[in-house]
Amino acid sequence: MEEKESFLKQKIDANSPNKNIVPITTSIESDGKLSIGGCSIEELVKKYDSPLYILDEITLRNSCRAYKKALEKHYPGKSLPIYASKANSSIFMSNLVSSEGLGLDAVSEGELLTALKGGVPNEKIVFHGNNKSDKEIEFAVRNNIKVIVDNDYDLERLEEISNSIDRDLEIMIRFTPGIECHTHEYIRTGSFDSKFGFGIEYLNILFDRISKTKRLKLRGLHAHIGSQIFELDPHKDLGEIMVNVILDAKNFGHDIEKLNVGGGLGIKYTENDDPPSIDEWVKTISTSVVKACKKHNLNLPTLMCEPGRSIVSTAGITIYKIGAFKEIPGIRTYLSVDGGMSDNPRPITYQSDYSACLVGNPFNINTNSKNKYTIAGKHCESGDVLFKEIELANCKTGDLICVFGTGAYNNSMSSNYNRIPRPAAVLVCDGEAEIIQKRESPLDLLKYDVLPDRFIK
Ligand SMILES: Cc1ncc(COP(=O)(O)O)c(C=O)c1O
């Protein structure tokens, strides 16, 4: 039996979890089976069933601490990392990031409520979004949550509210800095085709407009240039651009105290990915902002960043149970699992790659070239495929598969397509597992269905 080289044997970087494929507490037990957070995955599935989302507390905390530590080390002014809750929003996540001293950003009343319920202090929450409802804006203002103005419509409504309550409102604005960013490339453009934020070319008009309002005080700038970014230069450029915008705003009498540079640091989903560390990313932005402020003789603003994926993705895994096999001779063997695009819409939406292993045979002992599988989800959709081709050891119905890097944009983007209930989520730490999201049942899904009276016989 030949043991193949495996990502499970790679050295784990405990300081920057985004550089690993697996949670930092991943180990292989003496029986050769996978465990995370000191918990046997097989035992967890016996207790909580599958599919199952699992979050590793140590990996989560290390990610939060890495951002805090790096900002303290590299940025001499005030700073605040805020967790982009869209990556994975729950009362638990809000509570955990807050316990590590992070703030949080939200884009809906639902995410705001979740943050408040999770104990995030109001003054550490910011509210984004390109189409906030009146109710959402009022909710944020009532709760003293800072609103990031995305467009003229936001501005008009905040102006009205501030006048009607006769109170000054501090606002931030989001702008598109003309940096377009993808995982492996970026371009600088004069303007940027995006639904979010004000075009950088309109900022002077905007600054003038805000300075004519009675009660709106512009205190912060925000930009976000993309996600799953592996290069450092785009954020170096962004730091400089944002400081230049502080200067422009000053010409209209606005005193910018906060710079929010967004999120975007990539993570290692597969062996081909090599993202920078959290420390390198923070250092790049901090150095760029400090240098530009020095050049223009400006006081250092409070530096905020908004990581989502690099906080929670590597901490999360999803466990599936194998059901049906379908061999198409000479073409492929489909192996179907008990979840798919409803618990992880990223492969069908973005053609995203992941790494996976068998829980009972993580090192793929006894793999040979015949053991290439296509892992299909259970949804009634041909594109519901989690892995187009993956090498696994011989496996059979009932075996468990662990997919790594599923902590971000899986649970939060999940759906009930085909009326499939959402999985449970458990937190693991020091050999203990605790439920953080109950499993839905098919009956739960009927809760909001209404049959009008006249259809009832
Ligand atoms: C405004 C904003 N901030 C932060 C983030 C988090 O980005 P990431 O998860 O790549 O760190 C996003 C994600 O797209 C975003 O839209």
The ligand as an ORCA input file, in Angstrom:
! r2SCAN-3c Opt
* xyz 0 1
  C     -17.927     45.626      1.153
  C     -17.246     44.340      1.445
  N     -16.410     44.282      2.491
  C     -15.772     43.143      2.814
  C     -15.948     41.993      2.077
  C     -15.217     40.749      2.489
  O     -14.383     40.288      1.520
  P     -13.531     38.962      1.770
  O     -14.447     37.916      2.238
  O     -12.941     38.693      0.452
  O     -12.491     39.323      2.796
  C     -16.789     42.017      0.969
  C     -16.954     40.810      0.143
  O     -17.159     40.782     -1.003
  C     -17.468     43.228      0.641
  O     -18.309     43.290     -0.396
*
